[in-house]
């Protein structure tokens, strides 16, 4: 099961609830810096913009693969936090 990249997500950069929108190549007319890989997102390159609900000025532009990587890392981290460690002790019953 994949992660939906549009709509409400938890922004991996700010840990805030945010709106995620796809920017089509024809809409991309500026250069942005991706917060995951620190490489440019060039004009004409489709990407995603993540806008925190409480701080619109903290919006970030992401390469699709970088946003997926960051969101998958967050999901895996949250899954491992919820697991209980098994005790390997055996009872002598």
Secondary structure, 3 states (H helix, E strand, C coil): CCCCCCEEEECCCCCCEEEEEEECHHHCCCCEECCCCCCEECCCCCEEEEEECCCHHHCEEECHHHHHHHHHHHHHHHHHHHCCCCCCCCCCC
